[in-house]
Amino acid sequence: MSNTAQIRAWIEVSSSALRSNFEAVRARAGARCAIIPMVKASGYGLGAEWVARTLEPLDPWGFGVAAASEGAALRDAGVTRPIVVFSPMTADALAVAARYRLGVSVSDLQSLERWAQLSDIAEPLDFHLEIDTGMGRAGFDWRESSVWGSRVRAFTSQRLRWAGVYTHFHSADGADPTPTATQWERFRDALGQLPVSREDLMVHACNSAAIMRWPEFAADAVRPGIYLYGGNVTPDGSFSPEPVAAVHA
């Protein structure tokens, strides 16, 4: 009798469950809200190319990754939709992002200056600006948007487009709604002080937990991650997703 690992144990992955979870996000966020599925870490371990190919018929706005190399791999696989790298990057990684026509997340003026320099030798480049409203990981300080906003605006041109602005909720999956509500108010305050029309930017804040629990914060786009892949994101187990991966033996 054979004793190989492939025969003794295997993982089954359901494309229909992944699509069902995507549609649940759409239903919760609203038909007008753009959806940016996060496919970082190889689609949460299930394969970023497979996830992108599976969701393509459902018309996502684009895809989110955590590294320029991840975005480059999707481009090489034939993905043409917008891809945004949602992490700070080194100069070398920014060069990769420019070469593969990726959007980038900008968290400081130095990175923005590097990105602007690359726009002189590449096709028009986009950036999404991150505002730190309490996560403390990356982003421009929400309290100083009237200061850095004008400096960011000075970098924009026909070749460097300020495409979006976003924040990240740090406790949307917690039992206490206060931190998320506070972050949302801070985000709104910062947006009101930016020297750019609200209509000219894609505004987004909601991760998986916030989409399910506070769809009123959906804004222009949402960024579902773990929920798409079957992870429960609510403390009481409500809005449970369909399981996408199952281990058998």
KEGUTOR-531907 format. One record per residue (C-alpha): x, y, z; residue number from 1. Coordinates in nm, 3 decimals, always signed. Example, Ala and Ser with C-alpha at 12.3 -4.5 7.8 and 13.67 -1.06 7.14 Angstrom:
<rs>
<r east="+1.230" north="-0.450" up="+0.780" resi="1"/>
<r east="+1.367" north="-0.106" up="+0.714" resi="2"/>
</rs>
This chain:
<rs>
<r east="+0.000" north="+0.000" up="+0.000" resi="1"/>
<r east="+0.133" north="+0.340" up="-0.096" resi="2"/>
<r east="+0.229" north="+0.571" up="+0.190" resi="3"/>
<r east="+0.291" north="+0.898" up="+0.005" resi="4"/>
<r east="+0.183" north="+1.228" up="+0.151" resi="5"/>
<r east="-0.034" north="+1.304" up="-0.152" resi="6"/>
<r east="-0.248" north="+0.996" up="-0.090" resi="7"/>
<r east="-0.266" north="+1.016" up="+0.289" resi="8"/>
<r east="-0.358" north="+1.385" up="+0.318" resi="9"/>
<r east="-0.471" north="+1.662" up="+0.087" resi="10"/>
<r east="-0.621" north="+2.012" up="+0.080" resi="11"/>
<r east="-0.937" north="+2.092" up="-0.112" resi="12"/>
<r east="-0.994" north="+2.452" up="-0.219" resi="13"/>
<r east="-1.338" north="+2.574" up="-0.329" resi="14"/>
<r east="-1.363" north="+2.840" up="-0.599" resi="15"/>
<r east="-1.740" north="+2.861" up="-0.549" resi="16"/>
<r east="-1.693" north="+2.940" up="-0.178" resi="17"/>
<r east="-1.440" north="+3.211" up="-0.260" resi="18"/>
<r east="-1.682" north="+3.369" up="-0.505" resi="19"/>
<r east="-1.967" north="+3.340" up="-0.256" resi="20"/>
<r east="-1.765" north="+3.525" up="+0.008" resi="21"/>
<r east="-1.679" north="+3.795" up="-0.245" resi="22"/>
<r east="-2.049" north="+3.840" up="-0.323" resi="23"/>
<r east="-2.125" north="+3.861" up="+0.049" resi="24"/>
<r east="-1.875" north="+4.148" up="+0.072" resi="25"/>
<r east="-2.040" north="+4.319" up="-0.223" resi="26"/>
<r east="-2.385" north="+4.280" up="-0.070" resi="27"/>
<r east="-2.266" north="+4.425" up="+0.259" resi="28"/>
<r east="-2.064" north="+4.714" up="+0.114" resi="29"/>
<r east="-2.311" north="+4.810" up="-0.157" resi="30"/>
<r east="-2.313" north="+4.774" up="-0.533" resi="31"/>
<r east="-2.146" north="+5.112" up="-0.590" resi="32"/>
<r east="-1.850" north="+5.032" up="-0.368" resi="33"/>
<r east="-1.534" north="+4.910" up="-0.540" resi="34"/>
<r east="-1.380" north="+4.589" up="-0.405" resi="35"/>
<r east="-1.004" north="+4.543" up="-0.375" resi="36"/>
<r east="-0.941" north="+4.181" up="-0.274" resi="37"/>
<r east="-0.621" north="+4.140" up="-0.077" resi="38"/>
<r east="-0.412" north="+3.860" up="-0.226" resi="39"/>
<r east="-0.096" north="+3.912" up="-0.020" resi="40"/>
<r east="+0.108" north="+3.615" up="+0.105" resi="41"/>
<r east="+0.017" north="+3.417" up="-0.206" resi="42"/>
<r east="-0.353" north="+3.472" up="-0.159" resi="43"/>
<r east="-0.334" north="+3.384" up="+0.211" resi="44"/>
<r east="-0.160" north="+3.063" up="+0.113" resi="45"/>
<r east="-0.410" north="+2.951" up="-0.151" resi="46"/>
<r east="-0.231" north="+3.096" up="-0.453" resi="47"/>
<r east="-0.261" north="+3.460" up="-0.560" resi="48"/>
<r east="-0.288" north="+3.374" up="-0.929" resi="49"/>
<r east="-0.568" north="+3.126" up="-0.860" resi="50"/>
<r east="-0.754" north="+3.381" up="-0.646" resi="51"/>
<r east="-0.723" north="+3.652" up="-0.912" resi="52"/>
<r east="-0.835" north="+3.416" up="-1.187" resi="53"/>
<r east="-1.129" north="+3.293" up="-0.977" resi="54"/>
<r east="-1.250" north="+3.644" up="-0.889" resi="55"/>
<r east="-1.190" north="+3.803" up="-1.229" resi="56"/>
<r east="-1.543" north="+3.727" up="-1.361" resi="57"/>
<r east="-1.693" north="+3.909" up="-1.060" resi="58"/>
<r east="-1.532" north="+4.238" up="-1.167" resi="59"/>
<r east="-1.315" north="+4.343" up="-0.872" resi="60"/>
<r east="-1.168" north="+4.692" up="-0.905" resi="61"/>
<r east="-0.819" north="+4.548" up="-0.870" resi="62"/>
<r east="-0.606" north="+4.360" up="-0.619" resi="63"/>
<r east="-0.400" north="+4.445" up="-0.311" resi="64"/>
<r east="-0.061" north="+4.295" up="-0.230" resi="65"/>
<r east="+0.204" north="+4.347" up="+0.038" resi="66"/>
<r east="+0.517" north="+4.348" up="-0.178" resi="67"/>
<r east="+0.616" north="+4.467" up="-0.523" resi="68"/>
<r east="+0.732" north="+4.116" up="-0.610" resi="69"/>
<r east="+0.381" north="+3.985" up="-0.546" resi="70"/>
<r east="+0.236" north="+4.244" up="-0.781" resi="71"/>
<r east="+0.499" north="+4.165" up="-1.044" resi="72"/>
<r east="+0.407" north="+3.796" up="-1.029" resi="73"/>
<r east="+0.042" north="+3.879" up="-1.090" resi="74"/>
<r east="+0.135" north="+4.095" up="-1.389" resi="75"/>
<r east="+0.347" north="+3.811" up="-1.528" resi="76"/>
<r east="+0.044" north="+3.585" up="-1.485" resi="77"/>
<r east="-0.162" north="+3.816" up="-1.705" resi="78"/>
<r east="-0.351" north="+4.030" up="-1.450" resi="79"/>
<r east="-0.425" north="+4.369" up="-1.608" resi="80"/>
<r east="-0.646" north="+4.524" up="-1.340" resi="81"/>
<r east="-0.497" north="+4.780" up="-1.099" resi="82"/>
<r east="-0.267" north="+4.631" up="-0.836" resi="83"/>
<r east="-0.175" north="+4.832" up="-0.525" resi="84"/>
<r east="+0.115" north="+4.750" up="-0.293" resi="85"/>
<r east="-0.011" north="+4.824" up="+0.060" resi="86"/>
<r east="+0.324" north="+4.836" up="+0.241" resi="87"/>
<r east="+0.619" north="+5.076" up="+0.259" resi="88"/>
<r east="+0.888" north="+4.987" up="+0.004" resi="89"/>
<r east="+1.260" north="+5.022" up="-0.047" resi="90"/>
<r east="+1.398" north="+5.214" up="-0.344" resi="91"/>
<r east="+1.459" north="+4.888" up="-0.530" resi="92"/>
<r east="+1.103" north="+4.771" up="-0.467" resi="93"/>
<r east="+0.966" north="+5.103" up="-0.591" resi="94"/>
<r east="+1.161" north="+5.055" up="-0.913" resi="95"/>
<r east="+0.999" north="+4.713" up="-0.955" resi="96"/>
<r east="+0.656" north="+4.865" up="-0.891" resi="97"/>
<r east="+0.715" north="+5.128" up="-1.158" resi="98"/>
<r east="+0.834" north="+4.871" up="-1.411" resi="99"/>
<r east="+0.525" north="+4.656" up="-1.357" resi="100"/>
<r east="+0.279" north="+4.949" up="-1.348" resi="101"/>
<r east="+0.173" north="+4.893" up="-0.988" resi="102"/>
<r east="+0.010" north="+5.150" up="-0.764" resi="103"/>
<r east="+0.192" north="+5.211" up="-0.438" resi="104"/>
<r east="+0.102" north="+5.307" up="-0.085" resi="105"/>
<r east="+0.284" north="+5.622" up="+0.028" resi="106"/>
<r east="+0.345" north="+5.674" up="+0.399" resi="107"/>
<r east="+0.610" north="+5.948" up="+0.401" resi="108"/>
<r east="+0.745" north="+6.228" up="+0.187" resi="109"/>
<r east="+1.076" north="+6.057" up="+0.116" resi="110"/>
<r east="+0.902" north="+5.760" up="-0.047" resi="111"/>
<r east="+0.680" north="+5.996" up="-0.242" resi="112"/>
<r east="+0.986" north="+6.182" up="-0.371" resi="113"/>
<r east="+1.140" north="+5.854" up="-0.490" resi="114"/>
<r east="+0.814" north="+5.757" up="-0.660" resi="115"/>
<r east="+0.795" north="+6.098" up="-0.828" resi="116"/>
<r east="+1.146" north="+6.053" up="-0.969" resi="117"/>
<r east="+1.046" north="+5.720" up="-1.121" resi="118"/>
<r east="+0.748" north="+5.883" up="-1.291" resi="119"/>
<r east="+0.992" north="+6.068" up="-1.517" resi="120"/>
<r east="+1.113" north="+5.744" up="-1.674" resi="121"/>
<r east="+0.798" north="+5.531" up="-1.671" resi="122"/>
<r east="+0.434" north="+5.546" up="-1.764" resi="123"/>
<r east="+0.213" north="+5.769" up="-1.544" resi="124"/>
<r east="+0.225" north="+5.632" up="-1.191" resi="125"/>
<r east="-0.042" north="+5.622" up="-0.920" resi="126"/>
<r east="-0.015" north="+5.635" up="-0.545" resi="127"/>
<r east="-0.256" north="+5.583" up="-0.258" resi="128"/>
<r east="-0.171" north="+5.785" up="+0.051" resi="129"/>
<r east="-0.200" north="+5.619" up="+0.390" resi="130"/>
<r east="-0.321" north="+5.821" up="+0.688" resi="131"/>
<r east="-0.233" north="+5.686" up="+1.031" resi="132"/>
<r east="-0.539" north="+5.728" up="+1.252" resi="133"/>
<r east="-0.413" north="+5.513" up="+1.537" resi="134"/>
<r east="-0.266" north="+5.193" up="+1.393" resi="135"/>
<r east="+0.084" north="+5.328" up="+1.457" resi="136"/>
<r east="+0.242" north="+5.116" up="+1.185" resi="137"/>
<r east="+0.278" north="+5.347" up="+0.884" resi="138"/>
<r east="+0.116" north="+5.655" up="+0.734" resi="139"/>
<r east="+0.095" north="+6.030" up="+0.765" resi="140"/>
<r east="-0.026" north="+6.164" up="+1.100" resi="141"/>
<r east="-0.397" north="+6.244" up="+1.080" resi="142"/>
<r east="-0.348" north="+6.543" up="+1.311" resi="143"/>
<r east="-0.111" north="+6.716" up="+1.068" resi="144"/>
<r east="-0.295" north="+6.672" up="+0.738" resi="145"/>
<r east="-0.312" north="+7.047" up="+0.684" resi="146"/>
<r east="+0.070" north="+7.052" up="+0.694" resi="147"/>
<r east="+0.174" north="+6.752" up="+0.486" resi="148"/>
<r east="-0.127" north="+6.769" up="+0.253" resi="149"/>
<r east="+0.003" north="+7.068" up="+0.059" resi="150"/>
<r east="+0.349" north="+6.913" up="+0.030" resi="151"/>
<r east="+0.201" north="+6.592" up="-0.110" resi="152"/>
<r east="-0.012" north="+6.790" up="-0.352" resi="153"/>
<r east="+0.298" north="+6.967" up="-0.485" resi="154"/>
<r east="+0.438" north="+6.636" up="-0.609" resi="155"/>
<r east="+0.138" north="+6.547" up="-0.823" resi="156"/>
<r east="+0.138" north="+6.598" up="-1.198" resi="157"/>
<r east="+0.005" north="+6.439" up="-1.514" resi="158"/>
<r east="+0.268" north="+6.168" up="-1.468" resi="159"/>
<r east="+0.219" north="+6.121" up="-1.094" resi="160"/>
<r east="-0.143" north="+6.079" up="-0.989" resi="161"/>
<r east="-0.277" north="+6.095" up="-0.636" resi="162"/>
<r east="-0.531" north="+5.820" up="-0.689" resi="163"/>
<r east="-0.651" north="+5.733" up="-0.342" resi="164"/>
<r east="-0.633" north="+5.788" up="+0.031" resi="165"/>
<r east="-0.694" north="+5.534" up="+0.302" resi="166"/>
<r east="-0.651" north="+5.430" up="+0.662" resi="167"/>
<r east="-0.637" north="+5.094" up="+0.840" resi="168"/>
<r east="-0.860" north="+4.996" up="+1.133" resi="169"/>
<r east="-0.662" north="+4.820" up="+1.404" resi="170"/>
<r east="-0.948" north="+4.674" up="+1.613" resi="171"/>
<r east="-1.245" north="+4.629" up="+1.383" resi="172"/>
<r east="-1.271" north="+4.266" up="+1.489" resi="173"/>
<r east="-1.285" north="+4.350" up="+1.859" resi="174"/>
<r east="-1.589" north="+4.358" up="+2.081" resi="175"/>
<r east="-1.556" north="+4.730" up="+2.160" resi="176"/>
<r east="-1.667" north="+4.949" up="+1.865" resi="177"/>
<r east="-1.516" north="+5.267" up="+2.012" resi="178"/>
<r east="-1.165" north="+5.241" up="+1.858" resi="179"/>
<r east="-1.302" north="+5.191" up="+1.507" resi="180"/>
<r east="-1.552" north="+5.476" up="+1.539" resi="181"/>
<r east="-1.275" north="+5.701" up="+1.671" resi="182"/>
<r east="-1.044" north="+5.613" up="+1.382" resi="183"/>
<r east="-1.321" north="+5.683" up="+1.132" resi="184"/>
<r east="-1.382" north="+6.028" up="+1.277" resi="185"/>
<r east="-1.010" north="+6.104" up="+1.270" resi="186"/>
<r east="-0.996" north="+5.990" up="+0.908" resi="187"/>
<r east="-1.288" north="+6.216" up="+0.815" resi="188"/>
<r east="-1.125" north="+6.510" up="+0.989" resi="189"/>
<r east="-0.803" north="+6.455" up="+0.796" resi="190"/>
<r east="-0.986" north="+6.421" up="+0.466" resi="191"/>
<r east="-1.158" north="+6.753" up="+0.523" resi="192"/>
<r east="-0.822" north="+6.931" up="+0.541" resi="193"/>
<r east="-0.666" north="+6.785" up="+0.227" resi="194"/>
<r east="-0.603" north="+7.027" up="-0.062" resi="195"/>
<r east="-0.765" north="+6.783" up="-0.305" resi="196"/>
<r east="-1.130" north="+6.740" up="-0.389" resi="197"/>
<r east="-1.289" north="+6.441" up="-0.220" resi="198"/>
<r east="-1.434" north="+6.343" up="-0.558" resi="199"/>
<r east="-1.085" north="+6.316" up="-0.711" resi="200"/>
<r east="-0.968" north="+6.046" up="-0.470" resi="201"/>
<r east="-1.068" north="+5.687" up="-0.403" resi="202"/>
<r east="-1.134" north="+5.682" up="-0.029" resi="203"/>
<r east="-1.113" north="+5.348" up="+0.151" resi="204"/>
<r east="-1.080" north="+5.224" up="+0.507" resi="205"/>
<r east="-1.264" north="+4.896" up="+0.564" resi="206"/>
<r east="-1.086" north="+4.567" up="+0.611" resi="207"/>
<r east="-1.284" north="+4.242" up="+0.635" resi="208"/>
<r east="-1.415" north="+4.299" up="+0.987" resi="209"/>
<r east="-1.518" north="+4.658" up="+0.922" resi="210"/>
<r east="-1.699" north="+4.563" up="+0.601" resi="211"/>
<r east="-1.916" north="+4.317" up="+0.786" resi="212"/>
<r east="-1.972" north="+4.520" up="+1.103" resi="213"/>
<r east="-1.970" north="+4.882" up="+0.982" resi="214"/>
<r east="-2.071" north="+4.899" up="+0.616" resi="215"/>
<r east="-2.148" north="+5.269" up="+0.670" resi="216"/>
<r east="-1.770" north="+5.321" up="+0.666" resi="217"/>
<r east="-1.732" north="+5.158" up="+0.324" resi="218"/>
<r east="-1.667" north="+5.489" up="+0.142" resi="219"/>
<r east="-1.555" north="+5.437" up="-0.220" resi="220"/>
<r east="-1.384" north="+5.100" up="-0.182" resi="221"/>
<r east="-1.321" north="+4.817" up="+0.063" resi="222"/>
<r east="-1.023" north="+4.585" up="+0.107" resi="223"/>
<r east="-1.144" north="+4.237" up="+0.211" resi="224"/>
<r east="-0.877" north="+3.990" up="+0.312" resi="225"/>
<r east="-0.917" north="+3.698" up="+0.549" resi="226"/>
<r east="-1.298" north="+3.690" up="+0.517" resi="227"/>
<r east="-1.270" north="+3.602" up="+0.149" resi="228"/>
<r east="-1.071" north="+3.292" up="+0.239" resi="229"/>
<r east="-1.311" north="+3.170" up="+0.509" resi="230"/>
<r east="-1.182" north="+3.346" up="+0.818" resi="231"/>
<r east="-1.442" north="+3.461" up="+1.071" resi="232"/>
<r east="-1.395" north="+3.830" up="+1.153" resi="233"/>
<r east="-1.672" north="+3.904" up="+1.405" resi="234"/>
<r east="-1.653" north="+3.836" up="+1.781" resi="235"/>
<r east="-1.996" north="+3.674" up="+1.793" resi="236"/>
<r east="-1.956" north="+3.460" up="+1.482" resi="237"/>
<r east="-2.215" north="+3.652" up="+1.279" resi="238"/>
<r east="-2.160" north="+3.700" up="+0.904" resi="239"/>
<r east="-1.967" north="+3.375" up="+0.891" resi="240"/>
<r east="-1.803" north="+3.316" up="+0.553" resi="241"/>
<r east="-1.810" north="+2.991" up="+0.363" resi="242"/>
<r east="-1.500" north="+2.777" up="+0.426" resi="243"/>
<r east="-1.271" north="+2.796" up="+0.123" resi="244"/>
<r east="-1.000" north="+2.546" up="+0.220" resi="245"/>
<r east="-1.038" north="+2.211" up="+0.392" resi="246"/>
<r east="-0.773" north="+1.962" up="+0.502" resi="247"/>
<r east="-0.854" north="+1.592" up="+0.456" resi="248"/>
<r east="-0.673" north="+1.275" up="+0.556" resi="249"/>
</rs>
